[in-house]
Amino acid sequence: MGIPERIQEVRARVARAALRAGRDPEDIRLVAVSKTAGPAEIRRAYAQGLRHFGENRLQDAMEKIPLCPPDITWHFIGHLQANKAKRVLEGFSLIHSLDRYRLAERLSRLAVEAGREVAVLAQVNIAAEAGKHGLPPEETRGFIRDVSALPGLRVMGLMAMAPYSPDPEDSRPHFRAMRALFDTLTASGAQMEYLSLGMSGDFEVAVEEGSNILRIGSLIFSPE
Ligand SMILES: *Cc1c(COP(=O)(O)O)cnc(C)c1O
Protein backbone atom coordinates (compact mmCIF):
# COMPACT_ATOMS: atom_id res chain seq x y z
CA MET A 1 0.00 0.00 0.00
CA GLY A 2 1.19 3.47 -0.82
CA ILE A 3 0.54 6.70 1.05
CA PRO A 4 -2.80 7.40 -0.73
CA GLU A 5 -4.21 3.98 0.15
CA ARG A 6 -2.97 4.20 3.72
CA ILE A 7 -4.62 7.60 4.16
CA GLN A 8 -7.87 6.25 2.72
CA GLU A 9 -7.70 3.37 5.16
CA VAL A 10 -7.08 5.69 8.13
CA ARG A 11 -9.97 7.91 7.08
CA ALA A 12 -12.29 4.94 6.74
CA ARG A 13 -11.34 3.71 10.20
CA VAL A 14 -11.83 7.19 11.69
CA ALA A 15 -15.26 7.39 10.06
CA ARG A 16 -16.30 3.98 11.38
CA ALA A 17 -15.12 4.82 14.91
CA ALA A 18 -16.97 8.15 14.75
CA LEU A 19 -20.18 6.49 13.65
CA ARG A 20 -19.89 3.90 16.43
CA ALA A 21 -19.64 6.78 18.87
CA GLY A 22 -22.49 8.74 17.28
CA ARG A 23 -20.12 11.48 16.14
CA ASP A 24 -19.70 13.34 12.87
CA PRO A 25 -16.38 12.30 11.26
CA GLU A 26 -16.08 15.86 9.96
CA ASP A 27 -15.56 17.08 13.53
CA ILE A 28 -12.35 15.10 13.82
CA ARG A 29 -9.14 16.57 12.46
CA LEU A 30 -6.40 14.33 11.16
CA VAL A 31 -2.89 15.67 11.73
CA ALA A 32 -0.37 13.69 9.68
CA VAL A 33 2.75 13.38 11.82
CA SER A 34 5.49 13.71 9.22
CA LYS A 35 8.55 13.47 11.50
CA THR A 36 9.86 10.44 9.59
CA ALA A 37 8.82 11.77 6.15
CA GLY A 38 10.55 14.00 3.65
CA PRO A 39 8.98 16.72 1.50
CA ALA A 40 8.14 14.28 -1.33
CA GLU A 41 6.12 12.05 0.98
CA ILE A 42 4.49 15.06 2.58
CA ARG A 43 3.46 16.22 -0.88
CA ARG A 44 1.96 12.81 -1.60
CA ALA A 45 -0.15 13.07 1.56
CA TYR A 46 -1.06 16.66 0.70
CA ALA A 47 -2.31 15.47 -2.69
CA GLN A 48 -4.87 13.36 -0.80
CA GLY A 49 -6.28 16.52 0.73
CA LEU A 50 -4.42 16.53 4.03
CA ARG A 51 -3.57 20.08 5.12
CA HIS A 52 -2.51 19.59 8.76
CA PHE A 53 0.91 18.15 9.48
CA GLY A 54 2.77 17.64 12.75
CA GLU A 55 6.48 17.74 13.52
CA ASN A 56 8.29 17.17 16.78
CA ARG A 57 11.80 18.39 16.03
CA LEU A 58 12.27 22.02 15.20
CA GLN A 59 15.49 21.69 13.24
CA ASP A 60 14.12 19.01 10.89
CA ALA A 61 10.85 20.87 10.49
CA MET A 62 12.52 24.15 9.59
CA GLU A 63 14.40 22.42 6.79
CA LYS A 64 11.28 20.73 5.42
CA ILE A 65 8.69 23.48 5.74
CA PRO A 66 10.07 25.72 2.96
CA LEU A 67 10.04 22.71 0.61
CA CYS A 68 6.37 21.91 1.28
CA PRO A 69 3.14 23.48 -0.03
CA PRO A 70 2.67 26.90 1.58
CA ASP A 71 -0.91 26.37 2.70
CA ILE A 72 -0.06 23.56 5.12
CA THR A 73 -1.00 24.20 8.73
CA TRP A 74 1.90 23.00 10.89
CA HIS A 75 1.44 21.60 14.37
CA PHE A 76 4.35 21.45 16.81
CA ILE A 77 3.95 18.26 18.85
CA GLY A 78 7.39 17.79 20.41
CA HIS A 79 8.95 18.97 23.62
CA LEU A 80 9.58 22.67 23.29
CA GLN A 81 12.75 24.24 24.63
CA ALA A 82 12.48 27.86 25.69
CA ASN A 83 15.41 28.97 23.52
CA LYS A 84 13.59 27.69 20.44
CA ALA A 85 10.26 29.29 21.23
CA LYS A 86 10.71 32.14 18.79
CA ARG A 87 11.30 29.91 15.79
CA VAL A 88 8.44 27.62 16.73
CA LEU A 89 6.18 30.64 16.94
CA GLU A 90 7.24 31.65 13.44
CA GLY A 91 6.79 28.29 11.78
CA PHE A 92 3.82 26.67 13.51
CA SER A 93 0.12 27.42 13.90
CA LEU A 94 -0.64 25.30 16.94
CA ILE A 95 1.75 24.17 19.68
CA HIS A 96 0.48 20.97 21.35
CA SER A 97 3.09 20.77 24.07
CA LEU A 98 2.83 23.69 26.48
CA ASP A 99 3.59 22.30 29.92
CA ARG A 100 5.37 24.98 31.97
CA TYR A 101 4.56 28.47 33.07
CA ARG A 102 7.97 29.91 32.23
CA LEU A 103 7.59 28.73 28.66
CA ALA A 104 4.10 30.24 28.50
CA GLU A 105 5.49 33.58 29.68
CA ARG A 106 8.13 33.48 27.00
CA LEU A 107 5.66 32.59 24.23
CA SER A 108 3.37 35.35 25.46
CA ARG A 109 6.15 37.93 25.33
CA LEU A 110 7.24 36.83 21.86
CA ALA A 111 3.65 36.86 20.57
CA VAL A 112 3.07 40.37 21.88
CA GLU A 113 6.34 41.57 20.31
CA ALA A 114 5.29 40.05 16.99
CA GLY A 115 1.83 41.59 17.27
CA ARG A 116 0.05 38.28 17.03
CA GLU A 117 -1.58 35.56 19.04
CA VAL A 118 -0.10 32.12 19.64
CA ALA A 119 -2.42 29.14 19.92
CA VAL A 120 -1.40 26.37 22.29
CA LEU A 121 -2.65 23.18 23.86
CA ALA A 122 -1.70 22.28 27.40
CA GLN A 123 0.05 18.91 27.47
CA VAL A 124 -1.04 16.71 30.34
CA ASN A 125 0.98 13.78 31.68
CA ILE A 126 -2.19 11.83 32.08
CA ALA A 127 -0.78 8.67 33.62
CA ALA A 128 1.74 10.63 35.72
CA GLU A 129 4.57 8.70 34.08
CA ALA A 130 8.00 9.46 35.48
CA GLY A 131 10.31 11.14 33.00
CA LYS A 132 7.48 12.12 30.63
CA HIS A 133 6.61 15.68 29.76
CA GLY A 134 3.30 17.26 30.57
CA LEU A 135 1.45 18.75 33.49
CA PRO A 136 0.31 16.62 36.39
CA PRO A 137 -3.48 16.32 35.86
CA GLU A 138 -4.25 17.92 39.22
CA GLU A 139 -2.23 21.03 38.31
CA THR A 140 -3.86 21.53 34.93
CA ARG A 141 -6.76 23.66 36.08
CA GLY A 142 -4.56 26.17 37.93
CA PHE A 143 -2.08 26.20 35.07
CA ILE A 144 -4.73 27.04 32.50
CA ARG A 145 -6.16 29.76 34.71
CA ASP A 146 -2.71 31.37 35.15
CA VAL A 147 -1.68 31.02 31.52
CA SER A 148 -4.98 32.35 30.21
CA ALA A 149 -4.19 35.66 31.91
CA LEU A 150 -1.09 36.12 29.72
CA PRO A 151 -1.51 38.40 26.69
CA GLY A 152 -1.00 37.00 23.22
CA LEU A 153 -1.44 33.39 24.27
CA ARG A 154 -4.57 31.34 23.65
CA VAL A 155 -5.04 27.98 25.32
CA MET A 156 -7.27 26.15 22.87
CA GLY A 157 -7.35 22.72 24.46
CA LEU A 158 -5.50 19.76 25.89
CA MET A 159 -3.09 17.17 24.51
CA ALA A 160 -1.96 13.88 25.99
CA MET A 161 -0.31 10.61 25.08
CA ALA A 162 -1.36 7.36 26.66
CA PRO A 163 1.45 5.18 28.03
CA TYR A 164 2.81 2.87 25.37
CA SER A 165 0.95 -0.41 25.08
CA PRO A 166 0.30 -2.83 22.22
CA ASP A 167 -3.35 -3.01 23.31
CA PRO A 168 -5.34 0.12 22.36
CA GLU A 169 -7.90 -0.67 25.05
CA ASP A 170 -5.21 0.22 27.61
CA SER A 171 -5.46 3.82 26.40
CA ARG A 172 -9.19 4.06 27.02
CA PRO A 173 -9.19 4.91 30.75
CA HIS A 174 -6.56 7.59 30.14
CA PHE A 175 -8.46 9.12 27.25
CA ARG A 176 -11.65 9.00 29.26
CA ALA A 177 -9.93 10.82 32.13
CA MET A 178 -8.70 13.46 29.67
CA ARG A 179 -12.19 13.95 28.33
CA ALA A 180 -13.52 14.34 31.89
CA LEU A 181 -10.81 16.90 32.64
CA PHE A 182 -11.63 18.75 29.42
CA ASP A 183 -15.34 18.80 30.27
CA THR A 184 -14.68 19.99 33.82
CA LEU A 185 -12.47 22.83 32.63
CA THR A 186 -14.84 24.00 29.90
CA ALA A 187 -17.80 23.79 32.31
CA SER A 188 -15.95 26.11 34.64
CA GLY A 189 -15.38 28.67 31.91
CA ALA A 190 -12.22 27.71 30.00
CA GLN A 191 -12.77 28.45 26.32
CA MET A 192 -11.27 25.31 24.83
CA GLU A 193 -12.08 23.55 21.57
CA TYR A 194 -9.48 20.87 21.05
CA LEU A 195 -8.75 17.55 22.63
CA SER A 196 -5.64 16.10 20.96
CA LEU A 197 -5.56 12.38 21.75
CA GLY A 198 -4.82 9.29 19.72
CA MET A 199 -1.92 8.06 17.58
CA SER A 200 -1.48 5.21 15.10
CA GLY A 201 -1.98 2.53 17.74
CA ASP A 202 -5.01 3.91 19.57
CA PHE A 203 -6.79 6.52 17.46
CA GLU A 204 -10.08 4.64 17.21
CA VAL A 205 -10.34 4.46 20.98
CA ALA A 206 -9.49 8.18 21.08
CA VAL A 207 -12.34 8.93 18.66
CA GLU A 208 -14.74 6.89 20.77
CA GLU A 209 -13.67 8.81 23.85
CA GLY A 210 -14.11 12.26 22.31
CA SER A 211 -10.82 13.31 20.76
CA ASN A 212 -11.09 15.83 17.94
CA ILE A 213 -7.43 15.98 16.87
CA LEU A 214 -5.68 12.73 15.94
CA ARG A 215 -1.90 12.73 15.51
CA ILE A 216 -1.07 9.89 13.14
CA GLY A 217 2.43 9.18 11.88
CA SER A 218 3.58 5.62 11.27
CA LEU A 219 0.29 4.36 9.88
CA ILE A 220 0.59 6.91 7.05
CA PHE A 221 4.33 7.27 6.51
CA SER A 222 6.15 4.19 7.78
CA PRO A 223 4.38 0.89 7.44
CA GLU A 224 6.36 -2.11 8.61
C1 LIG B 1 5.39 10.56 16.76
C2 LIG B 1 4.26 11.16 17.49
C3 LIG B 1 2.95 10.87 17.12
C4 LIG B 1 2.60 9.86 16.03
O1 LIG B 1 2.88 8.58 16.46
P1 LIG B 1 2.52 7.30 15.55
O2 LIG B 1 2.44 6.21 16.53
O3 LIG B 1 3.65 7.18 14.58
O4 LIG B 1 1.23 7.58 14.89
C5 LIG B 1 1.93 11.49 17.81
N1 LIG B 1 2.18 12.37 18.81
C6 LIG B 1 3.42 12.68 19.19
C7 LIG B 1 3.61 13.66 20.29
C8 LIG B 1 4.50 12.10 18.55
O5 LIG B 1 5.75 12.40 18.94
The ligand as an SDF file (V2000), in Angstrom:
LIG
                    3D

 15 15  0  0  0  0  0  0  0  0999 V2000
    5.3930   10.5630   16.7620 C   0  0  0  0  0  0  0  0  0  0  0  0
    4.2630   11.1620   17.4920 C   0  0  0  0  0  0  0  0  0  0  0  0
    2.9480   10.8650   17.1240 C   0  0  0  0  0  0  0  0  0  0  0  0
    2.5950    9.8630   16.0300 C   0  0  0  0  0  0  0  0  0  0  0  0
    2.8760    8.5800   16.4620 O   0  0  0  0  0  0  0  0  0  0  0  0
    2.5250    7.2970   15.5470 P   0  0  0  0  0  0  0  0  0  0  0  0
    2.4410    6.2050   16.5290 O   0  0  0  0  0  0  0  0  0  0  0  0
    3.6530    7.1790   14.5820 O   0  0  0  0  0  0  0  0  0  0  0  0
    1.2300    7.5820   14.8910 O   0  0  0  0  0  0  0  0  0  0  0  0
    1.9250   11.4890   17.8100 C   0  0  0  0  0  0  0  0  0  0  0  0
    2.1780   12.3710   18.8070 N   0  0  0  0  0  0  0  0  0  0  0  0
    3.4230   12.6820   19.1880 C   0  0  0  0  0  0  0  0  0  0  0  0
    3.6090   13.6620   20.2890 C   0  0  0  0  0  0  0  0  0  0  0  0
    4.5030   12.0970   18.5540 C   0  0  0  0  0  0  0  0  0  0  0  0
    5.7510   12.3980   18.9350 O   0  0  0  0  0  0  0  0  0  0  0  0
  1  2  1  0
  2  3  1  0
  2 14  2  0
  3  4  1  0
  3 10  2  0
  4  5  1  0
  5  6  1  0
  6  7  2  0
  6  8  1  0
  6  9  1  0
 10 11  1  0
 11 12  2  0
 12 13  1  0
 12 14  1  0
 14 15  1  0
M  END
$$$$
